[in-house]
Amino acid sequence: MPRIDLFNFFRYTLAWVATIYATVITVQSLWGWYVWLMGRDKYIGMLRRYVIVQGLRLKFSTFWGDVLVCLLLSVTFCILWRAHHLMWDIGEALNGW
């Protein structure tokens, strides 16, 4: 009989489903915005230029705090991931798998 940990199976399956779902929703949203902003209407053209100008005027110095938070959360994720694999290895060593 194969040794399958149902929690790990559920966790990996949920991770795959959530990642695929988030990717599909994001691509659909970006495609919708792209199609809408590529319209030929006069007001859509003005809106397109406004979005481009605001994007160029964006000051990236105000986002360094958010970038730091994202980096710290990424480091925390990597540490927890490594701890999970260490616990998995300890469990295999103790059970003789």
For each residue, the residues with C-beta under 8 A, 3 or more apart:
1:
2:
3: 97
4: 8 9
5: 8 9
6: 9 10
7: 10 11
8: 4 5 11 12
9: 4 5 6 12 13
10: 6 7 13 14
11: 7 8 14 15
12: 8 9 15 16
13: 9 10 16 17
14: 10 11 17 18
15: 11 12 18 19
16: 12 13 19 20
17: 13 14 20 21
18: 14 15 21 22
19: 15 16 22 23
20: 16 17 23 24
21: 17 18 24 25
22: 18 19 25 26
23: 19 20 26 27
24: 20 21 27 28
25: 21 22 28 29
26: 22 23 29 30
27: 23 24 30 31
28: 24 25 31 32
29: 25 26 32 33
30: 26 27 33 34
31: 27 28 34 35
32: 28 29 35 36
33: 29 30 36 37
34: 30 31 37 38
35: 31 32 38 39
36: 32 33 39 44
37: 33 34 44 47 48 51
38: 34 35 48
39: 35 36 44 45
40: 44 45
41: 44 45
42: 45 46
43: 46 47
44: 36 37 39 40 41 47 48
45: 39 40 41 42 48 49
46: 42 43 49 50
47: 37 43 44 50 51
48: 37 38 44 45 51 52
49: 45 46 52 53
50: 46 47 53 54
51: 37 47 48 54 55
52: 48 49 55 56
53: 49 50 56 57
54: 50 51 57 58
55: 51 52 58
56: 52 53
57: 53 54
58: 54 55
59: 62
60: 63 64
61: 64
62: 59 65
63: 60 66 67
64: 60 61 67 68
65: 62 68 69
66: 63 69 70
67: 63 64 70 71
68: 64 65 71 72
69: 65 66 72 73
70: 66 67 73 74
71: 67 68 74 75
72: 68 69 75 76
73: 69 70 76 77
74: 70 71 77 78
75: 71 72 78 79
76: 72 73 79 80
77: 73 74 80 81
78: 74 75 81 82
79: 75 76 82 83
80: 76 77 83 84
81: 77 78 84 85
82: 78 79 85 86
83: 79 80 86 87
84: 80 81 87 88
85: 81 82 88 89
86: 82 83 89 90
87: 83 84 90 91
88: 84 85 91 92
89: 85 86 92 93
90: 86 87 93 94
91: 87 88 94 95 97
92: 88 89 95 96 97
93: 89 90 96
94: 90 91
95: 91 92
96: 92 93
97: 3 91 92
